[in-house]
Amino acid sequence: MENSQKKITWSLQDNKRTEQERNIFKPTGKPAKSKNITYLFWAVIIVLAISYLLPFLYEDRVEVCLTETYCFNSQDNIFLYGLYVFFNITILLLAVFGAYIVGKKIGQKFKI
């Protein structure tokens, strides 16, 4: 390498990159895209899939009554029971998140 520098460099290309190739990794000034919606979508899909898998893992028959006249069980009505489990998990997660938000606001109000 005749055009190599005398001192040791860490460049793997031996400084042969063009100016355009060097500018590829410079920031463009565009804000980074938020992926919160994508993460939320996949979290809902995963919780829904787990809700439908739970009746298959638990072999006993579980009966749920929404009112006195309307009841369904985990073996005959898999779709309704899966939705029931999904909504229960969602309510629990929202309650935990709500408690976190309320606790955070109370903690900011009463700083010790």
N, C-alpha and C positions, 0 to 999 in steps of 0.2 A: 504494500500500500504506500504508494509514493506520496500521495497527498495527505497522509496521516499527520496529525499534530504530534509534536515531540512529547508533550506532557500527557499523562494518563487521563483519559476521559471515560465517562460512563455511557456514552452514546453507542447504541448498537448499530446504528446506520453509518457510523464514522462521519457524522455531520454532512450527509449527502441529501438530506431532506430539503425540498424546495420550501419557499415561503408559504405557499398555499397548503402544503402538507403540515406545516407547523401551526397554522391557524385553525386547523380542524377542531382542536380541543379547546379553543378559547370560548368563553361564555358568549352566548348570543344576545343576552339581555332579555330574553323571554322568561316569564315566570314559570316555574316548574308546575306541571299539571298535578292537581290534587287527585289522589287515587282513593279517597274516602268512600265514594259511591261504589267503586268496584269492590273494595274490601267489605262493605256492608252487604252488597249483593251476594258475594260468596259466603259470608257468614250466615245469611238467611238460608241459602241453599243447603249448607252443611247442617244447620240445625233442623231444617225440614227433612233432610235425608235421615238423620239420626232419629227423628220422631217416628218415621215410618219403619225403621229397623228395630226399634225397641219392642214392639209386639212380637216380632219373630224370635227375639232373644228370651223373652219371658213366656214360658209355655202355658202358664195358668190363664184361665179366662177371667178378664177383668170387666166388670159391668159399671157403666157410668150413666147416671141419670141427670139430665140437665133440668128437667121439670118432673113433676110427678107422673106425667103421662108419656114422656119421651125419654127412652133409655136406649143405649147401644152398648155393644161389648167389643172387646179387642180382637175377637176371632172372626165374627161375622161381618162387622163394619170396619174394616181396616182403614179405609179412607177417612171416615169420621173420627175414629180413634186417633189416627195420626195427626189430624188437624187439632184435636183436643190437646194432645201432648205438646204439639208445637206452640199453641197459644199459651199453655201453662208455662213452658220454658221461657217464652218471650216475656210474659208478665213478670216472671222472677228476675230475668235479666234487666228489665226496665226498672223494677223496684230497687235492685242493687245499684244501678246507675243513678237513679233519683236520690237514693240515700247518700251516695258519694257526693253528688252536686250540693245537696243541702248541707252535709257535713263540712264541705269545703267552704261554703259561704258563711256558716256559723263560725268556723275556725278563723276566717279572715276578720270577722266582726269582733271576736273576743281574742285578740292576740295577747299572749302572755309573755 
